């Protein structure tokens, strides 16, 4: 049997939520039951809201709950370069495309969908656009619709 390896990946934007603690506990218990590896990964890519204080609160809460980890904590921001490389590879292979919609444009689309009573989702506005670059706006990278789902901003 292969070794069980689970992870808990909280976002450090505030206190550890009870739902997050529950997820961590279930993963930790499963891992310990099977003598596996429990990984703590900090999802700190929301740089506008992630704080060092929130990271410390998470670490302290995990310790207080008696949950130790075998690997980590790993920080997602330390891997940004590898994500950029992966995104560029997907773009070269035409398995992804860039989206240059502004947050304001996306919010207008979101509000229109909600008003129409439908679940908001990206409408692939930029799928057929060629090399559109708006000054100062970082694009999102989306998986090609036949290959997957939205991914991350690079």
Secondary structure, 3 states (H helix, E strand, C coil): CCCCEEEECCCCCCCCCHHHHHHHHHHHHHHHHCCCEEEEEECCCCCCCCCHHHHHHHHHHHHHCCCCCCEEEEEHHHHHHHHHHHHHHHHHCCCEEEECCCHHHHHHHHHHHHHCCCCCCCCCCCCCCCCCCCCCCCCEEEECCCCCCEEEEC
